[in-house]
Amino acid sequence: MKGFAGQAAYCAAKFGIVGLTKAAALDHAASDIRINAVCPGIIETPMMDRFSGGTPEGRAHVIAQEPVGRIGKPEEIAAAALWLCSPGASYVVGQAFTVDGGMTVP
């Protein structure tokens, strides 16, 4: 959802998934198959150490960039995915569902 300097391949892969999601969703919508993508922000996982350098200072730097002032939890991403699988999301098709604490809000 956002470009990052020095991360062209990573960004291209992520943007490609969004395009694939939209195309596949249109291909299968008439068959009552809903396809969406969950696009997480910085989440408390082992990958966080790569972003932060694994130091308290690096963590503080990452957290300072988050509009909500904290790192997301895996459970928050799981909750978004569960909602997309629920009847409440039955009209949601082909969306890149961003769960990132406001990081990509323009």
N, C-alpha and C positions, 0 to 999 in steps of 0.2 A: 504494500500500500504506500510505500515510501522508498525513495532511493537513498543509498548510503555510499559515500565516497569509498573507493577501494573494495567495494562489494558487488561489482557488476554481475558476476556469475550467480551469486546468491539471489540478487534482486531479480535477475532474468528468470530464474527457476521459480521464484515465488509469483511473479507476474504471470508466468506461463500457466501455473496452476489455476489462477483466477480465470484466464481465458478458456482453459480446458473445462473448468466448472461450468461456465456460462454456455459453451457450445454443447456439452453433454447434457446439460439441463434442458436445453431446447430440443435436443434429439429425443429425449425420453419423457418429456412432460405429458404428452398425450397418452402415455401408458401409465399415468398416475405414479411415476417414479420421480421423486424430488431429489435434485442434486444441488448441494450448496457446499461452500467451503468455510471452515472456521479458520480465521486468521488471528492467531494470538500475538500479543505483544511480548514484553519481557516477563517471563514466568520463572518462578522459583524451581529450577531444574538444574541438572549438572551443566547444561549449556550456559547458564548464568555465569559460571566461573570463567568461561571463555570471553564473555562480554566485559566482565569486571576485572579480569586478571586474577581473580581469586583472592583479592585483598580487601580489607575493610574500606580503604580509600577508594578503590575501584568500584565497590558496591555503592558507596555513598555517591559517587559520580553518576552511576546509572540511575539510582533512585532520584537524584536531583533533576533528571530529565523527564521523569514521569509526572504528568499533570496531577494524578491522584496522590503523589507523594509516597508511593510504595511499589513493590514488585507484585505482580499477579500470582495467584495460587493455581496449581494444577486443577483443583476442584472447581475453580471458576470457569476454566475452559471446558471441563467435563459437563458442567451445568448448561453451558451454551449448546454443546453438542446434543445433550439430552433434550433440551427444548426444541431444537431443530428436528428431532425425531418424534416429537409429540404431536398430537392432533392440533394443538394451539398454533403450530407452524405449518399447517397443511396448505397454506396459500403462499408460502415462501419458496421460491424457485430460482435457482441460478444466482444466488447472492454470495458475495464475499462478506461473511459475517465477522466483523472486526471486534475483537475482545482484547483491548489494549490499554485500558485506563486513560484513554484520550490522547495517546501518543500521536495518532495520525489525524487528529482534528486540525483542519487548516487554520 
